Structures are given as C-alpha cells and as structure tokens.
Amino acid sequence: MTLEIPDGVAEKLPSDEAQRRRGVLLELACGMYAARSITHAQGAELAGLGRLKFQRELGLREIPIHYTLNDWEHDLKAGLCGE
C-alpha cells in the first residue's frame, strides 16, 4: 500500500526516511486503536512494536486500553498472543 502525504504535512515529519515511516505507522496504529478499528495486537504489529511498547505509546498519548474478551479471542486465533 502506498500512502500519499500532502507536502504541508510531510514538512512536519522527520527528514530521515526510516524515522518518518516508523512515526507515521505508529500514529496510524494509535489512531486506529483509539477508534477501535483494530485490536491491541494489530496496533502493535502495524506500529512494528512489541505489545508492551505499543501499550506504553498509547499511555503517552493518553489513549485508554480497551481490550475485550472478543479482542483476545481474535488475537489468539490470529496467533498474535505470543509476547
């Protein structure tokens, strides 16, 4: 998937390509998690972080953890509960 970011927004991102990519993926993962579009494990995977590090990033952004039994069952079936 390719994502186009407007120049005005791209100017606010780090100039280093790797940092820019990680930052955008982390923000996307946090936003999608906050909107309850993805599970905790999916957010961690999208951000390229372990689950505890992703949880820390959510805390830094004051995004509450919402992890239901249904989320756990989904993550278990997807093989995302190994950390």
N, C-alpha and C positions, 0 to 999 in steps of 0.2 A: 504494500500500500504506500502511496506517496501522498504526502500532506503538504499543501501549499500554504505558506505563512506570509501575510502581507508584509511589505517592506517596513512599514512603521512599527510593526510588532517585532519583526526579526531584528531590528536595531537594538531592541531591549535584551536580546538573548546573548549569551556568551559567544565570543568570536571563535572559540575552539569548537570544531565540528562535533567531537565526541561529547563534550560537556553540553553542548546545545541539544544533541539528540537525547542524552540521559535526562536533562532537565524537562524537555517537552514531554517525554514519555512519563516521567514522574508526575508532572502536573496533570496530564491526561488521566493517569491512573487514579490519582487522588480525587479529581473531579468526578470521574465516573463512579468511584466508590461512594463518594458523598451523595451522589444522585441515586444510589442503589441500583445502578445499571450492571455492576459487576460485583463479584464476591471479593472478600479479603484476599484469598489466594490468587484470584485472577488479577487483582490490582498489583499484588507483589510481583507476579510473573510479568505483567505489562511493564512495570517500572524497572524490572531487572534486579530486584532486591529480594533478600530473604524476607520471610513474613514478619519477623521481629523488627527488622529495619524499616519495612514499609509501615508497620504499626507506629513506629517512632515518628516517621514523617507525617503520618496522619495526626498524631498528637501535636507536633509542632505547628500544624495548620488548624488545630482545634476542631478536627473532624472526629466526631464520636464513632466509636466502634459499634457496628451493628452486625452481629454475626449470629444468625439463627440456626436452628437445627437443620432447616432446609438447606442453608448455605453449606453447612458441614457435610450433609449427605451428598450434595452436588460436588463439593471438593473431593470427598472420599472416592466417589465414582470416577472422577476425572484424574485420580492419582495425585492430587495436589496437597495431600495431608502428610507429607513425609518429613517436615522440618521440625 
